[in-house]
Amino acid sequence: MFILFGGAVVLLAMYLIATYNGLVVLKTRIQEAFSGIDVQLKRRADLIPNLVETVKGYAKHEKEVFENVTKARSALMKAENVQEKADADNMLTGALKSLFAVAEAYPELKANTNFQDLQKQLEDTEDKVAYSRQFYNSNVLDFNAKIQMFPTNIFAGMFGFTAFEFFKVGDEDRKEVEVKF
């Protein structure tokens, strides 16, 4: 009887350890995925001043557009949590749409190789941002589902594991984008 009870205790302890370690791994993946979003958003923010300066040379009178892009970039650099980063990212996306709309009005600018290169780098970064968001949200989904399922939910609560926020896209980003070059 003692051996059976001891075996059950050992199995329960092993299950607790495996559950805890599994939750730690998922939480760490979320943190790594969020770091990936940060890296891509920083890369995007670093490209923007070069893009703005290139466009400024052609469209000096479009001051408001440049100010909006600069404000949005600054907000992105200051954002600290998931929601702030998502909001700032959405604001920057809208500002960049305006910047590219201005660029449309200047055929010489569209033909400028520096502008084309910056635009290509920005498009590449946009793809990486989208992938990073998807990777983050996938990990959040796995973690949040795991801490809600029985019996893991009992142990997750005991160890202080709580749900993470998804990286959400704003309403502006849901609209279909029309880009003409």
MDTraj code that builds the backbone (N, CA, C; nanometers):
import mdtraj as md
import numpy as np

residues = "MET PHE ILE LEU PHE GLY GLY ALA VAL VAL LEU LEU ALA MET TYR LEU ILE ALA THR TYR ASN GLY LEU VAL VAL LEU LYS THR ARG ILE GLN GLU ALA PHE SER GLY ILE ASP VAL GLN LEU LYS ARG ARG ALA ASP LEU ILE PRO ASN LEU VAL GLU THR VAL LYS GLY TYR ALA LYS HIS GLU LYS GLU VAL PHE GLU ASN VAL THR LYS ALA ARG SER ALA LEU MET LYS ALA GLU ASN VAL GLN GLU LYS ALA ASP ALA ASP ASN MET LEU THR GLY ALA LEU LYS SER LEU PHE ALA VAL ALA GLU ALA TYR PRO GLU LEU LYS ALA ASN THR ASN PHE GLN ASP LEU GLN LYS GLN LEU GLU ASP THR GLU ASP LYS VAL ALA TYR SER ARG GLN PHE TYR ASN SER ASN VAL LEU ASP PHE ASN ALA LYS ILE GLN MET PHE PRO THR ASN ILE PHE ALA GLY MET PHE GLY PHE THR ALA PHE GLU PHE PHE LYS VAL GLY ASP GLU ASP ARG LYS GLU VAL GLU VAL LYS PHE".split()
xyz = np.array([
    [0.0821, -0.1190, 0.0000],
    [0.0000, 0.0000, 0.0000],
    [0.0872, 0.1264, 0.0000],
    [0.1936, 0.1247, 0.0834],
    [0.2849, 0.2376, 0.0922],
    [0.3553, 0.2613, -0.0419],
    [0.3918, 0.1536, -0.1112],
    [0.4591, 0.1638, -0.2409],
    [0.3644, 0.2248, -0.3440],
    [0.2391, 0.1851, -0.3405],
    [0.1392, 0.2387, -0.4333],
    [0.1186, 0.3880, -0.4091],
    [0.1079, 0.4270, -0.2812],
    [0.0917, 0.5676, -0.2461],
    [0.2161, 0.6477, -0.2852],
    [0.3329, 0.5947, -0.2577],
    [0.4584, 0.6595, -0.2939],
    [0.4715, 0.6760, -0.4445],
    [0.4305, 0.5729, -0.5187],
    [0.4346, 0.5794, -0.6654],
    [0.3414, 0.6871, -0.7185],
    [0.2227, 0.7002, -0.6585],
    [0.1263, 0.8026, -0.7005],
    [0.1817, 0.9426, -0.6738],
    [0.2469, 0.9584, -0.5591],
    [0.3060, 1.0884, -0.5247],
    [0.4173, 1.1234, -0.6240],
    [0.5000, 1.0255, -0.6560],
    [0.6086, 1.0486, -0.7518],
    [0.5514, 1.0848, -0.8890],
    [0.4482, 1.0136, -0.9337],
    [0.3848, 1.0444, -1.0631],
    [0.3235, 1.1843, -1.0627],
    [0.2584, 1.2212, -0.9540],
    [0.1992, 1.3544, -0.9435],
    [0.3086, 1.4611, -0.9474],
    [0.4167, 1.4372, -0.8753],
    [0.5285, 1.5318, -0.8746],
    [0.5879, 1.5456, -1.0145],
    [0.6034, 1.4349, -1.0849],
    [0.6574, 1.4387, -1.2211],
    [0.5628, 1.5157, -1.3139],
    [0.4321, 1.4945, -1.2962],
    [0.3343, 1.5664, -1.3771],
    [0.3415, 1.7162, -1.3488],
    [0.3501, 1.7537, -1.2228],
    [0.3613, 1.8956, -1.1857],
    [0.4863, 1.9589, -1.2461],
    [0.5970, 1.8900, -1.2362],
    [0.7224, 1.9412, -1.2919],
    [0.7113, 1.9571, -1.4437],
    [0.6575, 1.8572, -1.5098],
    [0.6425, 1.8636, -1.6561],
    [0.5473, 1.9763, -1.6961],
    [0.4382, 1.9912, -1.6220],
    [0.3422, 2.0973, -1.6517],
    [0.4058, 2.2348, -1.6322],
    [0.4734, 2.2532, -1.5200],
    [0.5388, 2.3801, -1.4907],
    [0.6423, 2.4127, -1.5985],
    [0.7267, 2.3166, -1.6301],
    [0.8303, 2.3386, -1.7314],
    [0.7697, 2.3683, -1.8679],
    [0.6613, 2.3002, -1.9019],
    [0.5938, 2.3267, -2.0285],
    [0.5397, 2.4688, -2.0345],
    [0.4831, 2.5168, -1.9249],
    [0.4315, 2.6533, -1.9206],
    [0.5455, 2.7556, -1.9287],
    [0.6565, 2.7255, -1.8641],
    [0.7727, 2.8150, -1.8707],
    [0.8244, 2.8238, -2.0143],
    [0.8306, 2.7110, -2.0829],
    [0.8763, 2.7105, -2.2224],
    [0.7831, 2.7947, -2.3088],
    [0.6521, 2.7763, -2.2925],
    [0.5567, 2.8547, -2.3721],
    [0.5674, 3.0038, -2.3403],
    [0.5816, 3.0379, -2.2140],
    [0.5942, 3.1782, -2.1746],
    [0.7212, 3.2389, -2.2342],
    [0.8286, 3.1626, -2.2326],
    [0.9553, 3.2103, -2.2885],
    [0.9435, 3.2293, -2.4402],
    [0.8710, 3.1418, -2.5060],
    [0.8494, 3.1576, -2.6511],
    [0.7731, 3.2851, -2.6807],
    [0.6760, 3.3176, -2.5965],
    [0.5991, 3.4407, -2.6156],
    [0.6912, 3.5611, -2.5996],
    [0.7752, 3.5585, -2.4979],
    [0.8678, 3.6694, -2.4758],
    [0.9645, 3.6829, -2.5937],
    [1.0108, 3.5709, -2.6458],
    [1.1008, 3.5733, -2.7611],
    [1.0279, 3.6249, -2.8844],
    [0.9032, 3.5841, -2.9006],
    [0.8244, 3.6291, -3.0160],
    [0.7979, 3.7793, -3.0076],
    [0.7698, 3.8290, -2.8878],
    [0.7480, 3.9725, -2.8707],
    [0.8763, 4.0492, -2.9005],
    [0.9880, 3.9926, -2.8607],
    [1.1177, 4.0524, -2.8915],
    [1.1372, 4.0595, -3.0430],
    [1.0918, 3.9566, -3.1159],
    [1.1002, 3.9567, -3.2621],
    [1.0188, 4.0696, -3.3228],
    [0.9003, 4.0952, -3.2664],
    [0.8187, 4.2078, -3.3133],
    [0.8950, 4.3368, -3.2882],
    [0.9512, 4.3495, -3.1689],
    [1.0286, 4.4692, -3.1343],
    [1.1423, 4.4941, -3.2322],
    [1.2151, 4.3899, -3.2654],
    [1.3279, 4.4024, -3.3577],
    [1.2804, 4.4545, -3.4927],
    [1.1726, 4.3984, -3.5441],
    [1.1232, 4.4398, -3.6755],
    [1.0638, 4.5805, -3.6715],
    [0.9942, 4.6145, -3.5630],
    [0.9398, 4.7495, -3.5521],
    [1.0523, 4.8522, -3.5408],
    [1.1599, 4.8161, -3.4729],
    [1.2764, 4.9050, -3.4622],
    [1.3414, 4.9216, -3.5996],
    [1.3544, 4.8114, -3.6721],
    [1.4128, 4.8180, -3.8068],
    [1.3281, 4.9094, -3.8953],
    [1.1972, 4.8925, -3.8840],
    [1.1052, 4.9745, -3.9621],
    [1.1213, 5.1218, -3.9237],
    [1.1262, 5.1481, -3.7936],
    [1.1408, 5.2858, -3.7464],
    [1.2732, 5.3466, -3.7910],
    [1.3774, 5.2665, -3.7994],
    [1.5079, 5.3166, -3.8446],
    [1.5090, 5.3500, -3.9939],
    [1.4287, 5.2806, -4.0720],
    [1.4225, 5.3085, -4.2160],
    [1.3455, 5.4369, -4.2461],
    [1.2517, 5.4691, -4.1609],
    [1.1596, 5.5787, -4.1903],
    [1.2276, 5.7147, -4.2057],
    [1.3214, 5.7549, -4.1179],
    [1.3845, 5.8867, -4.1398],
    [1.4510, 5.8993, -4.2769],
    [1.5132, 5.7919, -4.3236],
    [1.5761, 5.7954, -4.4569],
    [1.4706, 5.8109, -4.5657],
    [1.3609, 5.7397, -4.5505],
    [1.2527, 5.7483, -4.6477],
    [1.1923, 5.8886, -4.6478],
    [1.1681, 5.9425, -4.5290],
    [1.1104, 6.0765, -4.5169],
    [1.2034, 6.1804, -4.5803],
    [1.3315, 6.1723, -4.5524],
    [1.4265, 6.2694, -4.6091],
    [1.4299, 6.2611, -4.7612],
    [1.4203, 6.1402, -4.8136],
    [1.4198, 6.1236, -4.9592],
    [1.2955, 6.1881, -5.0194],
    [1.1807, 6.1651, -4.9581],
    [1.0555, 6.2223, -5.0092],
    [1.0547, 6.3736, -4.9897],
    [1.1091, 6.4207, -4.8782],
    [1.1124, 6.5649, -4.8501],
    [1.1798, 6.6431, -4.9616],
    [1.2830, 6.5854, -5.0175],
    [1.3540, 6.6535, -5.1255],
    [1.2653, 6.6828, -5.2446],
    [1.1636, 6.6036, -5.2639],
    [1.0739, 6.6209, -5.3784],
    [0.9447, 6.6927, -5.3417],
    [0.9015, 6.6786, -5.2180],
    [0.7697, 6.7297, -5.1779],
    [0.7837, 6.8180, -5.0543],
    [0.8515, 6.9290, -5.0700],
    [0.8803, 7.0168, -4.9569],
    [0.7544, 7.0731, -4.8906],
    [0.6473, 7.0891, -4.9646],
    [0.5263, 7.1518, -4.9101],
    [0.4353, 7.0539, -4.8348],
    [0.4703, 6.9282, -4.8250],
    [0.3880, 6.8280, -4.7576],
    [0.4272, 6.8141, -4.6103],
    [0.4390, 6.9260, -4.5412],
    [0.4899, 6.9303, -4.4046],
    [0.4074, 6.8437, -4.3075],
    [0.2752, 6.8488, -4.3179],
    [0.1883, 6.7754, -4.2249],
    [0.2114, 6.6241, -4.2335],
    [0.2303, 6.5744, -4.3520],
    [0.2552, 6.4310, -4.3709],
    [0.3836, 6.3906, -4.2987],
    [0.4883, 6.4706, -4.3156],
    [0.6163, 6.4397, -4.2527],
    [0.6061, 6.4461, -4.1002],
    [0.5311, 6.5454, -4.0509],
    [0.5119, 6.5575, -3.9059],
    [0.4377, 6.4364, -3.8502],
    [0.3359, 6.3908, -3.9216],
    [0.2583, 6.2748, -3.8757],
    [0.3439, 6.1481, -3.8728],
    [0.4265, 6.1312, -3.9737],
    [0.5146, 6.0145, -3.9775],
    [0.6131, 6.0209, -3.8610],
    [0.6684, 6.1387, -3.8363],
    [0.7646, 6.1556, -3.7271],
    [0.6994, 6.1311, -3.5920],
    [0.5786, 6.1821, -3.5715],
    [0.5059, 6.1597, -3.4457],
    [0.4759, 6.0115, -3.4252],
    [0.4321, 5.9467, -3.5308],
    [0.3983, 5.8043, -3.5216],
    [0.5234, 5.7218, -3.4917],
    [0.6332, 5.7556, -3.5553],
    [0.7589, 5.6844, -3.5301],
    [0.8014, 5.7025, -3.3849],
    [0.7907, 5.8243, -3.3354],
    [0.8273, 5.8535, -3.1972],
    [0.7400, 5.7749, -3.0990],
    [0.6105, 5.7689, -3.1269],
    [0.5188, 5.6926, -3.0408],
    [0.5566, 5.5449, -3.0395],
    [0.5961, 5.4927, -3.1537],
    [0.6369, 5.3519, -3.1621],
    [0.7629, 5.3269, -3.0803],
    [0.8563, 5.4184, -3.0860],
    [0.9817, 5.4012, -3.0126],
    [0.9602, 5.4092, -2.8608],
    [0.8569, 5.4833, -2.8176],
    [0.8299, 5.5001, -2.6744],
    [0.7373, 5.3918, -2.6182],
    [0.6668, 5.3203, -2.7033],
    [0.5698, 5.2200, -2.6584],
    [0.6393, 5.1090, -2.5812],
    [0.5743, 5.0651, -2.4731],
    [0.6367, 4.9647, -2.3873],
    [0.5636, 4.8321, -2.3815],
    [0.4306, 4.8336, -2.3839],
    [0.3595, 4.7060, -2.3730],
    [0.2942, 4.6703, -2.5061],
    [0.2313, 4.5551, -2.5083],
    [0.1729, 4.5033, -2.6329],
    [0.0719, 4.6010, -2.6919],
    [-0.0199, 4.6510, -2.6103],
    [-0.1247, 4.7399, -2.6611],
    [-0.0664, 4.8709, -2.7129],
    [0.0278, 4.9294, -2.6396],
    [0.0905, 5.0544, -2.6847],
    [0.1637, 5.0336, -2.8166],
    [0.2349, 4.9232, -2.8281],
    [0.3076, 4.8946, -2.9524],
    [0.2105, 4.8734, -3.0687],
    [0.1014, 4.8014, -3.0421],
    [0.0019, 4.7776, -3.1478],
    [-0.0613, 4.9091, -3.1919],
    [-0.0974, 4.9951, -3.0966],
    [-0.1584, 5.1241, -3.1307],
    [-0.0606, 5.2117, -3.2095],
    [0.0639, 5.2182, -3.1624],
    [0.1651, 5.3003, -3.2311],
    [0.1950, 5.2446, -3.3701],
    [0.1992, 5.1127, -3.3818],
    [0.2230, 5.0485, -3.5110],
    [0.1102, 5.0828, -3.6080],
    [-0.0130, 5.0800, -3.5598],
    [-0.1279, 5.1145, -3.6445],
    [-0.1212, 5.2607, -3.6889],
    [-0.0808, 5.3501, -3.5965],
    [-0.0687, 5.4916, -3.6289],
    [0.0405, 5.5120, -3.7351],
    [0.1519, 5.4410, -3.7201],
    [0.2616, 5.4526, -3.8160],
    [0.2208, 5.3987, -3.9531],
    [0.1465, 5.2899, -3.9543],
    [0.0996, 5.2344, -4.0818],
    [0.0154, 5.3371, -4.1575],
    [-0.0740, 5.4046, -4.0862],
    [-0.1565, 5.5086, -4.1496],
    [-0.0732, 5.6240, -4.2018],
    [0.0257, 5.6653, -4.1233],
    [0.1132, 5.7758, -4.1651],
    [0.1945, 5.7374, -4.2879],
    [0.2406, 5.6130, -4.2922],
    [0.3183, 5.5686, -4.4084],
    [0.2321, 5.5633, -4.5343],
    [0.1048, 5.5274, -4.5184],
    [0.0147, 5.5278, -4.6341],
    [0.0063, 5.6688, -4.6923],
    [-0.0022, 5.7686, -4.6031],
    [-0.0057, 5.9082, -4.6492],
    [0.1237, 5.9463, -4.7188],
    [0.2349, 5.9014, -4.6630],
    [0.3658, 5.9314, -4.7227],
    [0.3759, 5.8726, -4.8632],
    [0.3307, 5.7488, -4.8793],
    [0.3360, 5.6871, -5.0116],
    [0.2366, 5.7509, -5.1080],
    [0.1267, 5.8023, -5.0546],
    [0.0321, 5.8743, -5.1401],
    [0.0977, 6.0017, -5.1942],
    [0.1746, 6.0700, -5.1103],
    [0.2477, 6.1892, -5.1548],
    [0.3489, 6.1496, -5.2621],
    [0.4170, 6.0399, -5.2390],
    [0.5172, 5.9938, -5.3354],
    [0.4555, 5.9654, -5.4709],
    [0.3308, 5.9222, -5.4710],
    [0.2609, 5.8947, -5.5979],
    [0.2536, 6.0181, -5.6872],
    [0.2469, 6.1350, -5.6253],
    [0.2304, 6.2586, -5.7022],
    [0.3610, 6.3067, -5.7658],
    [0.4709, 6.2383, -5.7385],
    [0.6013, 6.2828, -5.7879],
    [0.6682, 6.1719, -5.8679],
    [0.6484, 6.1695, -5.9990],
    [0.7054, 6.0638, -6.0829],
    [0.8585, 6.0563, -6.0728],
    [0.9241, 6.1738, -6.0563],
    [1.0705, 6.1720, -6.0454],
    [1.1140, 6.0988, -5.9186],
    [1.0344, 6.1154, -5.8129],
    [1.0654, 6.0488, -5.6862],
    [1.0495, 5.8978, -5.7002],
    [0.9416, 5.8564, -5.7634],
    [0.9182, 5.7127, -5.7811],
    [1.0296, 5.6474, -5.8625],
    [1.0935, 5.7260, -5.9483],
    [1.2014, 5.6723, -6.0318],
    [1.3368, 5.6782, -5.9601],
    [1.3442, 5.7475, -5.8483],
    [1.4690, 5.7627, -5.7739],
    [1.5106, 5.6280, -5.7148],
    [1.6328, 5.5851, -5.7451],
    [1.6782, 5.4524, -5.7004],
    [1.6899, 5.4430, -5.5483],
    [1.7284, 5.5528, -5.4835],
    [1.7364, 5.5536, -5.3376],
    [1.5978, 5.5303, -5.2777],
    [1.4979, 5.5994, -5.3319],
    [1.3606, 5.5830, -5.2847],
    [1.3133, 5.4397, -5.3098],
    [1.3408, 5.3881, -5.4268],
    [1.2986, 5.2511, -5.4591],
    [1.3621, 5.1493, -5.3648],
    [1.4906, 5.1696, -5.3348],
    [1.5594, 5.0787, -5.2433],
    [1.4996, 5.0872, -5.1032],
    [1.4772, 5.2090, -5.0552],
    [1.4170, 5.2257, -4.9222],
    [1.2771, 5.1647, -4.9176],
    [1.2024, 5.1848, -5.0235],
    [1.0677, 5.1301, -5.0301],
    [1.0712, 4.9774, -5.0287],
    [1.1646, 4.9199, -5.1004],
    [1.1773, 4.7737, -5.1028],
    [1.2157, 4.7213, -4.9642],
    [1.3087, 4.7895, -4.8973],
    [1.3476, 4.7484, -4.7619],
    [1.2294, 4.7586, -4.6662],
    [1.1503, 4.8643, -4.6812],
    [1.0339, 4.8824, -4.5953],
    [0.9298, 4.7735, -4.6212],
    [0.9090, 4.7395, -4.7470],
    [0.8151, 4.6313, -4.7798],
    [0.8618, 4.4992, -4.7206],
    [0.9915, 4.4721, -4.7293],
    [1.0483, 4.3514, -4.6701],
    [1.0269, 4.3514, -4.5182],
    [1.0492, 4.4665, -4.4577],
    [1.0296, 4.4783, -4.3130],
    [0.8826, 4.4597, -4.2761],
    [0.7934, 4.5134, -4.3572],
    [0.6491, 4.4964, -4.3319],
    [0.6131, 4.3474, -4.3309],
    [0.6699, 4.2724, -4.4245],
    [0.6458, 4.1275, -4.4268],
    [0.6974, 4.0615, -4.2995],
    [0.8150, 4.1050, -4.2549],
    [0.8726, 4.0481, -4.1332],
    [0.7921, 4.0870, -4.0096],
    [0.7393, 4.2088, -4.0073],
    [0.6533, 4.2510, -3.8959],
    [0.5287, 4.1632, -3.8925],
    [0.4698, 4.1403, -4.0084],
    [0.3490, 4.0566, -4.0144],
    [0.3790, 3.9148, -3.9670],
    [0.4901, 3.8596, -4.0103],
    [0.5279, 3.7255, -3.9665],
    [0.5527, 3.7229, -3.8160],
    [0.6210, 3.8252, -3.7642],
    [0.6504, 3.8317, -3.6210],
    [0.5227, 3.8400, -3.5389],
    [0.4265, 3.9191, -3.5866],
    [0.2963, 3.9274, -3.5177],
    [0.2290, 3.7900, -3.5161],
    [0.2299, 3.7251, -3.6301],
    [0.1660, 3.5935, -3.6415],
    [0.2334, 3.4935, -3.5474],
    [0.3660, 3.4933, -3.5437],
    [0.4408, 3.4035, -3.4566],
    [0.4089, 3.4308, -3.3098],
    [0.4055, 3.5575, -3.2727],
    [0.3717, 3.5968, -3.1357],
    [0.2308, 3.5491, -3.1007],
    [0.1348, 3.5814, -3.1867],
    [-0.0046, 3.5454, -3.1580],
    [-0.0248, 3.3944, -3.1529],
    [0.0493, 3.3190, -3.2332],
    [0.0428, 3.1723, -3.2279],
    [0.0880, 3.1208, -3.0926],
    [0.1978, 3.1766, -3.0441],
    [0.2492, 3.1356, -2.9137],
    [0.1550, 3.1779, -2.8011],
    [0.0974, 3.2959, -2.8120],
    [0.0002, 3.3411, -2.7115],
    [-0.1212, 3.2477, -2.7111],
    [-0.1670, 3.2096, -2.8296],
    [-0.2801, 3.1173, -2.8397],
    [-0.2497, 2.9853, -2.7691],
    [-0.1339, 2.9272, -2.7966],
    [-0.0954, 2.8007, -2.7330],
    [-0.0902, 2.8137, -2.5815],
    [-0.0260, 2.9193, -2.5350],
    [-0.0102, 2.9400, -2.3905],
    [-0.1453, 2.9644, -2.3238],
    [-0.2236, 3.0584, -2.3795],
    [-0.3522, 3.0921, -2.3184],
    [-0.4462, 2.9710, -2.3161],
    [-0.4439, 2.8911, -2.4217],
    [-0.5278, 2.7703, -2.4237],
    [-0.4805, 2.6713, -2.3176],
    [-0.3506, 2.6553, -2.3075],
    [-0.2953, 2.5586, -2.2118],
    [-0.3295, 2.5955, -2.0675],
    [-0.3213, 2.7236, -2.0317],
    [-0.3482, 2.7612, -1.8928],
    [-0.4978, 2.7599, -1.8604],
    [-0.5811, 2.7431, -1.9623],
    [-0.7252, 2.7353, -1.9390],
    [-0.7774, 2.5925, -1.9380],
    [-0.6979, 2.4977, -1.9837],
    [-0.7419, 2.3576, -1.9914],
    [-0.7208, 2.2853, -1.8591],
    [-0.8136, 2.1978, -1.8296],
    [-0.8049, 2.1160, -1.7086],
    [-0.7095, 2.0003, -1.7333],
    [-0.6270, 1.9626, -1.6431],
    [-0.6040, 2.0141, -1.5074],
    [-0.4929, 2.1186, -1.5008],
    [-0.4371, 2.1553, -1.6161],
    [-0.3277, 2.2534, -1.6162],
    [-0.3723, 2.3853, -1.5556],
    [-0.5009, 2.4214, -1.5748],
    [-0.5491, 2.5491, -1.5219],
    [-0.5323, 2.5580, -1.3702],
    [-0.5447, 2.4468, -1.3015],
    [-0.5272, 2.4451, -1.1553],
    [-0.3824, 2.4799, -1.1204],
    [-0.2900, 2.4121, -1.1852],
    [-0.1491, 2.4333, -1.1561],
    [-0.1010, 2.5693, -1.2078],
    [-0.1533, 2.6135, -1.3211],
    [-0.1150, 2.7442, -1.3753],
    [-0.1530, 2.8541, -1.2765],
    [-0.2719, 2.8438, -1.2190],
    [-0.3149, 2.9409, -1.1180],
    [-0.2270, 2.9369, -0.9947],
    [-0.1899, 2.8173, -0.9521],
    [-0.1044, 2.8028, -0.8339],
    [0.0334, 2.8673, -0.8571],
    [0.0847, 2.8556, -0.9788],
    [0.2179, 2.9073, -1.0099],
    [0.2159, 3.0513, -1.0612],
    [0.0979, 3.1114, -1.0716],
    [0.0877, 3.2522, -1.1114],
    [0.0968, 3.2804, -1.2604],
    [0.0705, 3.1809, -1.3431],
    [0.0718, 3.2034, -1.4877],
    [-0.0602, 3.2682, -1.5282],
    [-0.0528, 3.3791, -1.6011],
    [-0.1734, 3.4482, -1.6474],
    [-0.1677, 3.4648, -1.7988],
    [-0.2831, 3.4897, -1.8568],
    [-0.2950, 3.5011, -2.0026],
    [-0.2198, 3.6233, -2.0547],
    [-0.1716, 3.6124, -2.1775],
    [-0.1055, 3.7223, -2.2477],
    [-0.2047, 3.7874, -2.3423],
    [-0.1777, 3.9140, -2.3786],
    [-0.2583, 3.9858, -2.4767],
    [-0.2133, 3.9487, -2.6170],
    [-0.3085, 3.9391, -2.7091],
    [-0.2751, 3.9210, -2.8498],
    [-0.2317, 4.0553, -2.9073],
    [-0.1483, 4.0506, -3.0097],
    [-0.1077, 4.1709, -3.0830],
    [-0.2169, 4.1954, -3.1846],
    [-0.2938, 4.3022, -3.1646],
    [-0.4115, 4.3268, -3.2481],
    [-0.3837, 4.4326, -3.3537],
    [-0.4505, 4.4167, -3.4645],
    [-0.4429, 4.5113, -3.5753],
    [-0.5582, 4.6092, -3.5617],
    [-0.5329, 4.7358, -3.5907],
    [-0.6368, 4.8381, -3.5830],
    [-0.7317, 4.8307, -3.7013],
    [-0.8425, 4.9009, -3.6892],
    [-0.9440, 4.9027, -3.7954],
    [-0.8883, 4.9556, -3.9265],
    [-0.7984, 5.0539, -3.9183],
    [-0.7385, 5.1129, -4.0381],
    [-0.6617, 5.0081, -4.1184],
    [-0.5952, 4.9166, -4.0472],
    [-0.5160, 4.8140, -4.1144],
    [-0.6028, 4.7054, -4.1776],
    [-0.7274, 4.6974, -4.1395],
    [-0.8171, 4.5953, -4.1950],
    [-0.8666, 4.6331, -4.3346],
    [-0.8558, 4.7623, -4.3673],
    [-0.9013, 4.8092, -4.4976],
    [-0.8079, 4.7588, -4.6066],
    [-0.8626, 4.7393, -4.7237],
    [-0.7808, 4.6964, -4.8364],
    [-0.6906, 4.8110, -4.8801],
    [-0.5659, 4.7800, -4.9002],
    [-0.4675, 4.8819, -4.9367],
    [-0.4515, 4.8841, -5.0882],
    [-0.4540, 5.0040, -5.1436],
    [-0.4319, 5.0183, -5.2874],
    [-0.2992, 5.0901, -5.3067],
    [-0.2055, 5.0211, -5.3659],
    [-0.0742, 5.0799, -5.3895],
    [-0.0504, 5.0828, -5.5398],
    [-0.0133, 5.1987, -5.5896],
    [0.0163, 5.2144, -5.7323],
    [0.1553, 5.2725, -5.7458],
    [0.2337, 5.2135, -5.8331],
    [0.3688, 5.2644, -5.8561],
    [0.3906, 5.2908, -6.0030],
])
top = md.Topology()
chain = top.add_chain()
for i, resn in enumerate(residues, 1):
    res = top.add_residue(resn, chain, resSeq=i)
    for name in ("N", "CA", "C"):
        top.add_atom(name, md.element.get_by_symbol(name[0]), res)
traj = md.Trajectory(xyz[None], top)
